[in-house]
Amino acid sequence: MMSTKSKITMFSGVVIPSLVIVATVVLFLVFGGEQKTSLFWFNLCYTVLLEALFFGYIGLVRSASEKMTGAFFSIMGVWAIYYIVAGALTMVVYSVALSYFVPIKFYVSAIVVLTLLWLIVAGLLAETDARHKAQTDQIQSRARTLSYYTARMSQLEKRYVEICRTLEIPQTTKNFDCELNRLTQKMKSLLPGVFNNEMTQGKLDQIIDKCADLLDAIETAPADNRRSIADNVKRFTDRSIEEIEIIKSLTRK
């Protein structure tokens, strides 16, 4: 059974456009006189095309809202209105005033040129917007990936603080609450552009995995070995920061 929203969408997206187009055809046929000229049939088809374009744009806004940007729909809407108004004015002016002394082939040619110009500009706009949307989505995806690594590193940092507190292991740093905080801050300083380097994600995975393994080793080590293993945290942090700096330097090149 269709939901209320589906019924409304069906009514506004199919029923209303169909009724408008049918009404347009009926009105043309009723008021078009007994002799239907080539101009009559062309104007009828072109009017239906303009109406289909109008309702097609509305349908595009509904169906492709996640695939295109809001700027594209705004610009495309304005451009579609310009084309519809220009096409309708051309049709009215020619039918009322120019059809008596200007051959229909020039009128048809003007409509075709106007339509081709609109299609070319619309195609360029769609292509440009698609590239921009893809780049934006990629940046957002990389930002979310980077947020995951910094959040994961923050968790490991908190875990290390808890281990040191529980096992009474003194921390070596004086400038930070935790030795691993230096590494967390370094990760937070990264920008999404670092993922332009294919090595970045693998390196960050290695750092996270090594850190987790190191904390596991501290927790399971005998009491007399915990301090020496904990001292490895500083060396691990220093090496990891060096690797991140290398990644940043390679990204800037």
PLY file of the C-alpha trace (Angstrom):
ply
format ascii 1.0
element vertex 253
property float x
property float y
property float z
element edge 252
property int vertex1
property int vertex2
end_header
0.00 0.00 0.00
1.39 3.41 -1.00
2.25 5.85 1.76
0.83 9.37 1.88
4.16 10.79 0.77
4.30 8.41 -2.20
0.77 9.36 -3.20
1.61 13.06 -3.06
4.78 12.47 -5.09
2.84 10.45 -7.66
0.16 13.12 -7.91
2.53 16.07 -8.24
5.11 14.28 -10.37
2.90 12.31 -12.78
-0.77 13.21 -12.57
-0.44 17.01 -12.64
2.10 17.12 -15.53
-0.02 14.65 -17.50
-3.18 16.69 -16.96
-1.44 19.91 -17.98
-0.05 18.38 -21.16
-3.41 16.80 -22.07
-5.19 20.12 -21.42
-2.65 21.91 -23.63
-3.22 19.50 -26.51
-7.01 19.78 -26.15
-6.90 23.59 -26.12
-4.68 23.66 -29.19
-7.02 21.31 -31.03
-10.16 23.21 -29.98
-8.92 26.71 -30.82
-6.62 25.80 -33.69
-9.28 26.01 -36.39
-10.26 23.43 -38.91
-7.09 23.62 -40.99
-4.06 22.54 -39.02
-0.93 24.03 -40.58
2.69 23.05 -40.06
3.05 26.05 -37.74
0.16 24.76 -35.62
1.66 21.31 -35.14
5.12 22.71 -34.49
3.81 25.14 -31.87
1.81 22.36 -30.24
4.84 20.07 -29.99
7.10 22.88 -28.82
4.64 23.96 -26.11
4.45 20.40 -24.83
8.26 20.30 -24.84
8.47 23.48 -22.75
5.96 22.09 -20.26
7.84 18.79 -20.09
11.05 20.73 -19.43
9.42 22.66 -16.61
7.99 19.60 -14.88
11.16 17.62 -15.67
13.25 20.17 -13.78
10.96 19.86 -10.76
11.29 16.08 -10.92
15.06 16.39 -11.21
15.18 18.45 -8.02
13.34 15.66 -6.19
15.24 12.69 -7.57
18.81 13.99 -7.85
19.04 16.24 -4.79
21.84 14.08 -3.35
23.77 13.79 -6.63
23.92 17.51 -7.43
24.71 20.59 -5.39
22.19 23.23 -4.39
24.06 25.78 -6.50
23.53 23.62 -9.60
19.77 23.42 -9.04
19.58 27.19 -8.50
21.55 28.04 -11.63
19.84 25.34 -13.67
16.43 26.54 -12.53
17.16 30.11 -13.60
18.60 28.91 -16.91
15.54 26.70 -17.54
13.17 29.60 -16.81
15.15 31.84 -19.20
14.87 29.22 -21.92
11.16 28.61 -21.35
10.37 32.35 -21.38
12.59 32.99 -24.43
11.06 30.04 -26.29
7.49 31.03 -25.43
8.08 34.66 -26.45
9.67 33.58 -29.73
6.71 31.31 -30.44
4.12 34.01 -29.65
5.90 36.80 -31.53
6.37 34.70 -34.62
2.84 33.27 -34.60
1.16 36.65 -34.06
3.35 39.08 -35.99
6.08 37.47 -38.08
4.48 34.39 -39.60
2.97 36.42 -42.45
6.26 37.50 -44.01
9.01 35.35 -42.40
9.27 31.73 -43.65
8.63 29.07 -41.03
12.05 27.52 -41.65
13.72 30.57 -40.07
11.41 30.30 -37.08
12.16 26.59 -36.66
15.88 27.28 -37.09
15.76 29.94 -34.35
14.03 27.52 -31.96
16.54 24.75 -32.77
19.52 27.09 -32.21
18.01 28.36 -28.97
17.42 24.78 -27.79
20.92 23.63 -28.76
22.45 26.62 -26.94
20.44 25.77 -23.83
21.42 22.10 -23.99
25.11 22.92 -24.40
25.14 25.31 -21.45
23.05 22.91 -19.33
25.43 20.05 -20.17
28.49 22.11 -19.23
26.85 23.15 -15.98
25.97 19.54 -15.14
29.49 18.31 -15.93
31.14 21.07 -13.91
28.80 20.48 -10.98
29.38 16.72 -11.10
33.15 17.23 -10.90
32.77 19.71 -8.06
30.40 17.37 -6.20
32.82 14.45 -6.63
35.72 16.54 -5.32
33.64 17.78 -2.38
32.49 14.27 -1.52
36.09 13.04 -1.69
37.28 15.80 0.65
34.43 15.07 3.08
35.18 11.35 2.95
38.86 11.99 3.65
37.96 14.34 6.48
35.77 11.64 8.04
38.60 9.13 7.64
41.02 11.52 9.29
38.55 12.12 12.12
38.43 8.36 12.68
42.21 8.15 13.10
42.36 11.11 15.49
39.45 9.70 17.51
41.12 6.28 17.62
44.39 7.85 18.72
42.58 9.83 21.43
41.08 6.58 22.72
44.52 4.97 22.88
45.87 8.02 24.66
43.14 7.79 27.31
43.80 4.09 27.63
47.51 4.76 28.20
46.73 7.34 30.89
44.50 4.81 32.62
47.18 2.11 32.38
49.79 4.43 33.90
47.42 5.39 36.69
46.36 1.81 37.44
49.84 0.27 37.26
51.53 3.34 38.81
53.84 3.90 35.85
55.33 7.43 35.86
55.03 9.31 32.57
58.10 10.86 31.01
56.70 14.00 29.45
56.49 17.34 31.22
54.69 19.41 28.58
51.66 17.17 28.05
49.33 15.20 30.24
50.35 12.08 28.37
53.27 11.08 26.17
50.89 9.93 23.45
49.23 13.33 23.47
52.06 14.59 21.26
51.12 12.00 18.67
47.41 12.77 18.97
48.03 16.49 18.44
50.22 15.73 15.44
47.44 13.65 13.87
44.95 16.43 14.52
47.20 18.82 12.60
46.87 16.73 9.43
44.68 17.97 6.58
42.51 15.77 4.31
44.96 16.45 1.48
47.47 14.02 3.00
45.38 11.19 1.54
46.56 12.29 -1.92
49.57 10.20 -0.95
48.62 6.53 -1.30
50.94 5.61 1.60
49.10 7.77 4.15
46.29 5.44 5.16
48.60 2.45 5.43
51.05 4.41 7.60
48.32 5.65 9.91
46.96 2.12 10.22
50.42 0.90 11.19
50.79 3.63 13.81
47.41 2.82 15.37
48.08 -0.93 15.34
51.58 -0.56 16.80
50.27 1.72 19.53
47.53 -0.74 20.47
50.04 -3.61 20.53
52.40 -1.57 22.70
49.66 -0.87 25.24
48.69 -4.55 25.25
52.32 -5.41 25.98
52.45 -2.96 28.89
49.28 -4.37 30.43
50.38 -8.00 30.18
54.05 -7.48 31.09
55.42 -8.61 34.47
55.56 -5.85 37.06
59.36 -5.54 36.92
59.31 -5.07 33.11
56.48 -2.59 32.82
58.64 0.51 33.27
61.08 -0.52 30.55
58.23 -1.32 28.16
56.52 1.96 29.02
59.74 3.78 28.11
59.20 2.46 24.60
56.14 4.70 24.32
58.32 7.79 23.98
60.48 6.18 21.29
57.35 4.98 19.51
55.84 8.48 19.70
58.99 10.12 18.34
59.23 7.67 15.42
55.54 8.00 14.62
55.74 11.79 14.59
58.72 11.57 12.23
56.70 9.36 9.88
53.78 11.78 9.94
56.14 14.67 9.16
57.48 12.71 6.18
53.91 12.15 4.96
53.17 15.88 5.28
56.35 16.83 3.42
55.56 14.44 0.58
52.03 15.83 0.32
53.30 19.38 -0.08
55.49 18.43 -3.06
0 1
1 2
2 3
3 4
4 5
5 6
6 7
7 8
8 9
9 10
10 11
11 12
12 13
13 14
14 15
15 16
16 17
17 18
18 19
19 20
20 21
21 22
22 23
23 24
24 25
25 26
26 27
27 28
28 29
29 30
30 31
31 32
32 33
33 34
34 35
35 36
36 37
37 38
38 39
39 40
40 41
41 42
42 43
43 44
44 45
45 46
46 47
47 48
48 49
49 50
50 51
51 52
52 53
53 54
54 55
55 56
56 57
57 58
58 59
59 60
60 61
61 62
62 63
63 64
64 65
65 66
66 67
67 68
68 69
69 70
70 71
71 72
72 73
73 74
74 75
75 76
76 77
77 78
78 79
79 80
80 81
81 82
82 83
83 84
84 85
85 86
86 87
87 88
88 89
89 90
90 91
91 92
92 93
93 94
94 95
95 96
96 97
97 98
98 99
99 100
100 101
101 102
102 103
103 104
104 105
105 106
106 107
107 108
108 109
109 110
110 111
111 112
112 113
113 114
114 115
115 116
116 117
117 118
118 119
119 120
120 121
121 122
122 123
123 124
124 125
125 126
126 127
127 128
128 129
129 130
130 131
131 132
132 133
133 134
134 135
135 136
136 137
137 138
138 139
139 140
140 141
141 142
142 143
143 144
144 145
145 146
146 147
147 148
148 149
149 150
150 151
151 152
152 153
153 154
154 155
155 156
156 157
157 158
158 159
159 160
160 161
161 162
162 163
163 164
164 165
165 166
166 167
167 168
168 169
169 170
170 171
171 172
172 173
173 174
174 175
175 176
176 177
177 178
178 179
179 180
180 181
181 182
182 183
183 184
184 185
185 186
186 187
187 188
188 189
189 190
190 191
191 192
192 193
193 194
194 195
195 196
196 197
197 198
198 199
199 200
200 201
201 202
202 203
203 204
204 205
205 206
206 207
207 208
208 209
209 210
210 211
211 212
212 213
213 214
214 215
215 216
216 217
217 218
218 219
219 220
220 221
221 222
222 223
223 224
224 225
225 226
226 227
227 228
228 229
229 230
230 231
231 232
232 233
233 234
234 235
235 236
236 237
237 238
238 239
239 240
240 241
241 242
242 243
243 244
244 245
245 246
246 247
247 248
248 249
249 250
250 251
251 252
